[in-house]
Amino acid sequence: ALMEAARLGLEPGTEQYYLTPRKNRGKLEILGITAYQGLIELMYRSGAVASVVVEVVRDNDTFRWAPGRMVKPEHEADWFATEAERGALRGVYAYAEMTNGATSKVVVLGRDHIARAKEAAQGADSQYSPWKTNEEAMWLKTAARRLSKWVPTSTEDRRIVQGTAERADRPSPA
């Protein structure tokens, strides 16, 4: 887990990279988990991402998203209202503004998508699971993880993207 954190350049035992004890075949071991803040940090480090937006949508928020007709979602909320006033978690979305001005793919997930992610998560039923202790953070992490598949998350990715673009600009040999 520590080697993985070092490879990613994330600080273990922080909001970027969690160290969690797990039993594997009856033996306790430490599992490293990249938190959503760590995923976002990796996106910024790529040099291709100017900003990242990851937000939950609650029942009393106004949310509009029309893929193909809108570049990014419209979300209005009373940011000073309590969770109870804003209502239950309804969905989550994420996108990145790229340094070239483009907007990445927009990831929008509803309750059913989140329920499937929770079902697949090891230990989600534990009383200590962040799915029980900090559900909103897990919704945000699920959206950030899905977004990370669509944007560069390291300088290596950035070089690969740039190299591909440069090769595409060259005339092909006849």
VOKOL-905664 format. One record per residue: residue number from 1; chain; x, y, z of N, C-alpha, C in turn. Coordinates in steps of 0.05 Angstrom, whole numbers. Layout:
<rs>
<NUM A <X Y Z> <X Y Z> <X Y Z>>,
...
</rs>
This chain:
<rs>
<1 A <17 -24 0> <0 0 0> <17 25 0>>,
<2 A <39 24 16> <57 48 17> <72 52 -9>>,
<3 A <79 30 -22> <93 32 -48> <74 43 -69>>,
<4 A <49 35 -68> <29 46 -88> <25 76 -83>>,
<5 A <23 84 -58> <20 112 -51> <44 128 -62>>,
<6 A <68 117 -58> <93 130 -67> <93 132 -98>>,
<7 A <85 110 -111> <84 110 -140> <65 132 -151>>,
<8 A <42 135 -137> <23 156 -145> <31 184 -136>>,
<9 A <49 185 -117> <56 211 -106> <36 223 -87>>,
<10 A <20 205 -74> <0 213 -55> <9 207 -27>>,
<11 A <1 224 -8> <10 220 19> <-8 199 33>>,
<12 A <4 177 42> <-13 156 55> <-23 165 82>>,
<13 A <-47 155 89> <-58 162 115> <-71 189 115>>,
<14 A <-78 200 92> <-90 227 90> <-116 225 75>>,
<15 A <-128 248 70> <-153 249 54> <-148 242 24>>,
<16 A <-123 240 17> <-116 232 -11> <-114 202 -14>>,
<17 A <-104 188 6> <-98 160 4> <-101 147 32>>,
<18 A <-122 130 34> <-128 117 59> <-113 91 62>>,
<19 A <-105 85 87> <-94 59 94> <-115 45 111>>,
<20 A <-126 23 100> <-147 9 114> <-140 -20 121>>,
<21 A <-144 -28 146> <-139 -56 153> <-161 -74 142>>,
<22 A <-153 -96 130> <-172 -116 120> <-161 -144 126>>,
<23 A <-180 -163 129> <-172 -191 133> <-172 -204 106>>,
<24 A <-150 -217 100> <-147 -233 75> <-139 -261 83>>,
<25 A <-157 -280 79> <-152 -308 87> <-145 -309 117>>,
<26 A <-159 -294 133> <-155 -295 162> <-131 -279 172>>,
<27 A <-116 -267 154> <-92 -252 161> <-98 -222 157>>,
<28 A <-90 -206 176> <-94 -177 174> <-73 -165 155>>,
<29 A <-82 -149 136> <-64 -134 119> <-75 -106 114>>,
<30 A <-58 -89 105> <-66 -61 100> <-71 -57 70>>,
<31 A <-94 -47 64> <-102 -41 37> <-101 -11 33>>,
<32 A <-89 -2 11> <-88 27 5> <-111 33 -14>>,
<33 A <-125 55 -8> <-148 63 -24> <-144 93 -32>>,
<34 A <-144 99 -58> <-142 126 -67> <-169 139 -62>>,
<35 A <-170 160 -46> <-195 175 -41> <-201 194 -64>>,
<36 A <-225 205 -64> <-232 222 -87> <-215 247 -88>>,
<37 A <-205 257 -65> <-187 280 -65> <-161 272 -79>>,
<38 A <-152 247 -75> <-128 238 -88> <-131 235 -118>>,
<39 A <-154 225 -126> <-160 223 -155> <-160 251 -168>>,
<40 A <-172 270 -155> <-173 297 -166> <-145 309 -166>>,
<41 A <-129 304 -146> <-101 314 -146> <-86 303 -170>>,
<42 A <-90 277 -176> <-76 265 -199> <-85 278 -226>>,
<43 A <-111 285 -227> <-121 299 -251> <-107 326 -254>>,
<44 A <-105 341 -233> <-92 367 -234> <-63 364 -242>>,
<45 A <-49 344 -231> <-21 340 -237> <-15 334 -266>>,
<46 A <-35 324 -280> <-30 317 -308> <-23 342 -325>>,
<47 A <-31 365 -316> <-25 390 -330> <-46 396 -352>>,
<48 A <-65 377 -356> <-85 381 -376> <-111 391 -365>>,
<49 A <-114 390 -338> <-139 397 -325> <-136 423 -310>>,
<50 A <-154 442 -316> <-154 468 -302> <-171 468 -277>>,
<51 A <-194 454 -278> <-211 452 -254> <-228 426 -256>>,
<52 A <-235 417 -232> <-252 393 -231> <-276 400 -213>>,
<53 A <-300 392 -223> <-324 396 -208> <-336 369 -201>>,
<54 A <-340 363 -176> <-354 339 -167> <-373 348 -146>>,
<55 A <-399 344 -151> <-420 353 -132> <-442 333 -129>>,
<56 A <-453 331 -105> <-477 315 -101> <-502 332 -107>>,
<57 A <-523 319 -116> <-549 332 -120> <-568 320 -100>>,
<58 A <-583 338 -87> <-602 329 -67> <-631 334 -77>>,
<59 A <-650 321 -64> <-678 322 -73> <-689 350 -78>>,
<60 A <-681 370 -62> <-692 397 -64> <-675 415 -82>>,
<61 A <-654 405 -93> <-637 420 -112> <-651 421 -140>>,
<62 A <-643 440 -156> <-652 440 -184> <-629 431 -201>>,
<63 A <-633 411 -217> <-612 399 -233> <-622 395 -261>>,
<64 A <-607 405 -281> <-614 401 -309> <-589 391 -324>>,
<65 A <-593 370 -340> <-571 360 -357> <-584 347 -382>>,
<66 A <-576 358 -405> <-585 348 -431> <-560 342 -448>>,
<67 A <-550 317 -446> <-527 310 -462> <-530 316 -492>>,
<68 A <-510 327 -504> <-512 334 -532> <-522 363 -536>>,
<69 A <-537 373 -517> <-548 400 -520> <-535 420 -499>>,
<70 A <-523 408 -478> <-510 425 -458> <-481 416 -455>>,
<71 A <-464 434 -450> <-435 428 -446> <-431 417 -418>>,
<72 A <-445 428 -399> <-443 418 -371> <-470 422 -358>>,
<73 A <-474 408 -336> <-500 410 -322> <-505 437 -309>>,
<74 A <-530 443 -305> <-538 467 -290> <-548 456 -263>>,
<75 A <-536 467 -241> <-543 457 -214> <-547 481 -196>>,
<76 A <-571 483 -185> <-576 504 -166> <-584 491 -139>>,
<77 A <-571 501 -118> <-576 491 -92> <-574 514 -72>>,
<78 A <-588 511 -49> <-584 529 -27> <-560 519 -12>>,
<79 A <-536 528 -18> <-511 518 -7> <-509 523 23>>,
<80 A <-526 540 34> <-525 546 63> <-547 530 78>>,
<81 A <-563 516 64> <-584 500 77> <-572 475 90>>,
<82 A <-585 465 110> <-576 440 123> <-581 416 103>>,
<83 A <-569 394 109> <-574 370 93> <-603 363 93>>,
<84 A <-616 365 116> <-644 359 118> <-661 377 101>>,
<85 A <-654 403 100> <-669 422 84> <-665 417 54>>,
<86 A <-640 409 46> <-635 403 18> <-646 377 9>>,
<87 A <-651 359 28> <-663 333 22> <-643 311 19>>,
<88 A <-653 287 14> <-636 263 11> <-619 265 -14>>,
<89 A <-597 249 -13> <-580 247 -37> <-596 236 -60>>,
<90 A <-594 249 -83> <-609 240 -107> <-590 231 -129>>,
<91 A <-567 244 -131> <-548 238 -152> <-522 252 -148>>,
<92 A <-504 249 -166> <-477 261 -165> <-467 265 -193>>,
<93 A <-451 285 -197> <-440 290 -224> <-411 300 -222>>,
<94 A <-397 296 -243> <-369 305 -244> <-361 312 -272>>,
<95 A <-344 332 -275> <-332 339 -301> <-307 355 -295>>,
<96 A <-291 357 -316> <-266 373 -314> <-266 394 -336>>,
<97 A <-256 417 -328> <-250 438 -348> <-221 435 -355>>,
<98 A <-215 431 -381> <-188 426 -390> <-173 453 -394>>,
<99 A <-147 452 -394> <-131 477 -396> <-135 489 -424>>,
<100 A <-144 474 -444> <-149 485 -470> <-177 496 -473>>,
<101 A <-192 497 -451> <-219 509 -451> <-241 489 -456>>,
<102 A <-235 464 -464> <-255 444 -469> <-266 433 -442>>,
<103 A <-289 421 -443> <-301 408 -420> <-299 378 -425>>,
<104 A <-291 363 -405> <-289 334 -408> <-317 322 -410>>,
<105 A <-317 296 -413> <-342 281 -411> <-354 287 -384>>,
<106 A <-380 290 -383> <-394 295 -358> <-405 268 -348>>,
<107 A <-398 261 -323> <-408 237 -311> <-431 244 -293>>,
<108 A <-454 231 -297> <-478 236 -281> <-487 209 -271>>,
<109 A <-490 206 -245> <-498 180 -233> <-522 185 -214>>,
<110 A <-541 167 -217> <-564 168 -199> <-562 148 -176>>,
<111 A <-582 146 -160> <-582 128 -137> <-576 99 -145>>,
<112 A <-588 91 -167> <-584 63 -175> <-555 57 -183>>,
<113 A <-541 76 -196> <-513 73 -203> <-496 71 -177>>,
<114 A <-503 88 -158> <-488 88 -133> <-493 63 -117>>,
<115 A <-518 53 -117> <-525 28 -103> <-508 4 -115>>,
<116 A <-505 4 -141> <-489 -18 -154> <-460 -15 -146>>,
<117 A <-449 9 -144> <-421 13 -136> <-418 5 -107>>,
<118 A <-437 11 -90> <-436 3 -62> <-437 -27 -59>>,
<119 A <-454 -40 -75> <-456 -69 -74> <-430 -83 -81>>,
<120 A <-415 -71 -100> <-390 -82 -109> <-367 -76 -90>>,
<121 A <-371 -58 -71> <-349 -49 -53> <-345 -69 -30>>,
<122 A <-321 -77 -26> <-314 -96 -5> <-317 -82 22>>,
<123 A <-332 -95 40> <-335 -84 67> <-355 -62 70>>,
<124 A <-371 -57 49> <-390 -35 51> <-411 -39 73>>,
<125 A <-416 -64 81> <-435 -69 102> <-424 -66 130>>,
<126 A <-398 -63 133> <-386 -60 159> <-396 -34 172>>,
<127 A <-399 -35 198> <-408 -11 213> <-387 11 211>>,
<128 A <-362 4 204> <-340 24 202> <-336 34 173>>,
<129 A <-351 23 155> <-348 30 127> <-355 59 122>>,
<130 A <-339 73 104> <-347 100 98> <-374 102 84>>,
<131 A <-383 79 73> <-410 79 61> <-431 84 83>>,
<132 A <-424 77 108> <-442 82 131> <-435 107 146>>,
<133 A <-409 114 148> <-401 137 164> <-399 163 148>>,
<134 A <-395 161 122> <-393 185 106> <-403 179 77>>,
<135 A <-429 175 75> <-441 166 50> <-436 187 28>>,
<136 A <-439 212 34> <-436 233 14> <-408 232 1>>,
<137 A <-387 228 17> <-360 226 7> <-358 202 -12>>,
<138 A <-372 180 -7> <-370 157 -24> <-385 162 -50>>,
<139 A <-406 177 -50> <-419 185 -75> <-400 202 -92>>,
<140 A <-386 221 -78> <-367 239 -92> <-344 222 -104>>,
<141 A <-334 203 -88> <-312 186 -97> <-321 170 -121>>,
<142 A <-345 159 -121> <-354 143 -144> <-355 159 -169>>,
<143 A <-364 184 -168> <-365 201 -191> <-336 209 -200>>,
<144 A <-319 215 -181> <-291 223 -188> <-277 199 -200>>,
<145 A <-281 175 -190> <-269 151 -201> <-278 147 -230>>,
<146 A <-304 150 -235> <-314 147 -263> <-302 169 -281>>,
<147 A <-300 193 -271> <-289 215 -286> <-260 210 -293>>,
<148 A <-245 198 -274> <-216 194 -278> <-211 176 -302>>,
<149 A <-231 161 -311> <-227 144 -335> <-228 161 -361>>,
<150 A <-237 185 -359> <-241 202 -382> <-222 226 -384>>,
<151 A <-206 231 -364> <-187 253 -364> <-159 243 -357>>,
<152 A <-139 256 -366> <-112 248 -358> <-108 251 -328>>,
<153 A <-94 231 -316> <-90 232 -288> <-61 232 -280>>,
<154 A <-43 235 -299> <-14 237 -292> <1 250 -314>>,
<155 A <25 259 -309> <41 271 -330> <47 251 -352>>,
<156 A <49 225 -345> <54 205 -365> <30 205 -385>>,
<157 A <6 205 -374> <-18 206 -391> <-17 231 -409>>,
<158 A <-9 253 -398> <-7 278 -413> <12 275 -437>>,
<159 A <36 263 -432> <55 259 -453> <44 240 -474>>,
<160 A <29 219 -466> <18 201 -485> <-3 215 -502>>,
<161 A <-20 231 -490> <-40 247 -505> <-27 266 -524>>,
<162 A <-6 280 -515> <8 299 -532> <21 285 -555>>,
<163 A <34 262 -549> <48 247 -570> <29 237 -591>>,
<164 A <5 227 -583> <-15 218 -602> <-24 241 -619>>,
<165 A <-29 264 -607> <-37 288 -623> <-16 296 -642>>,
<166 A <9 296 -634> <31 304 -652> <33 284 -675>>,
<167 A <30 258 -670> <32 239 -691> <8 242 -710>>,
<168 A <-15 250 -700> <-38 253 -717> <-35 277 -735>>,
<169 A <-18 297 -727> <-14 321 -744> <6 316 -767>>,
<170 A <22 295 -764> <42 289 -784> <29 276 -808>>,
<171 A <38 282 -832> <27 268 -855> <36 239 -855>>,
<172 A <19 221 -862> <26 193 -863> <43 187 -887>>,
<173 A <63 169 -884> <80 163 -907> <64 149 -928>>,
<174 A <69 156 -953> <54 145 -975> <68 121 -988>>,
</rs>
